[in-house]
Amino acid sequence: LLRRDYGTLQLYSGDSSDAEAMLERTLHWLVNLGSEQSANNPVIFAFFLVGCSSMLPQDSRARETTSITGRRVIVASLMFYIVVFHSLANLPLSNPLHFAIHSRFWMHPNLLAFVAIGIGMSKLSSTYVRRSKKKAQCLAVMMALMPMHSAKRGFKYSDESSNVHFDNYARSVLEPLPRDSLLLINWDQQWTSIRYLQECEGFRDDITSINLSMMSYPWFGSKHSLYEGITFPGTHYTPRSGSGFT
């Protein structure tokens, strides 16, 4: 897909005049970082604040080093992404589905935030080591327990080993179809679940599945050769006149 096909970061095609502004979207990201991403552990969020603070310029007279330059690049990259993305994004976050789609784009700033968390942990641990051996030991135990707590909490909410809803759905769509059928399908859940069964498990691979959304782009004309035995009446599926078809 090309950028002009899929659009920009402004994914909402409706009226977004009442959608959240940049500052409100940034606040949502901070809340998510301090709750879901930090396993509701305020200590982890405190490490993030300390890490960001330590990466900011402290003394203009200090000698510039590779480490200092790298940290400033991390902070600048994080701020740039947050400001640019949240200024362009227009999905209404009051809608849970739109919020979930919007939050997918937080993976990039979250990676940088996790680096800041690590730097904050290092900063505080080195400070405690110099002050007291006992405090350093307590901090080491706390740091060991935090990922264990996050893993336990995350596994509880992320364990989908018994979730077979999409498997059952895809099988129920494919099973009753006659052999060598042509299946025109749309939407992420239907398309990906069916393609997974066909490509990864070899289930009903005699059926040719075509995504209607992908078929609506002009470049689909170059993909006709992938579908042996199928003759398309035009280059791509479109309600408009031209070389396409409806």
CORNORZI-V466306 format. One line per field, one symbol per residue. ss: DSSP state (A for helix, B for strand, O for the rest). phi: phi as a letter, one per 30 degrees, with the letter a starting at -180 (. if undefined). Layout:
ss=???
phi=???
//
This chain:
ss=OOAAAAOOOOOOOOOOOOOOOAAAAAAAAAAAAAOOOOOOOAAAAAAAAAAAAAAOOOOOOOOOOAAAAAAAAAAAAAAAAAAAAAAAOOOOOOOAAAAAAAAAOAAAAAAAAAAAAAAAAAAAAAAAAAAOAAAAAAAAAAAAAAAAAAAAAAAAAAOOOOOOAAAAAAAAAAAOOOOOOBBBBOOAAAAAAAAAAAAAAOOOOOOBBBBOOAAAOAAAAAAAAAOOOOOOOOOOBOOOOOOOBO
phi=.cedddjcddddcddcdcdddeddddddddddddcddchhcdddddddddddddddecbdddddbddddddddddddddddeddddddebdddddeddddddddddddddeddddddddddddddddddddaddddddddddddddddddddddddccdcdcdbddddddddddeddddidcccbbiddddddddddddccidhdddccbdddddcceddedceddcdicccdadadadddkddbb
//
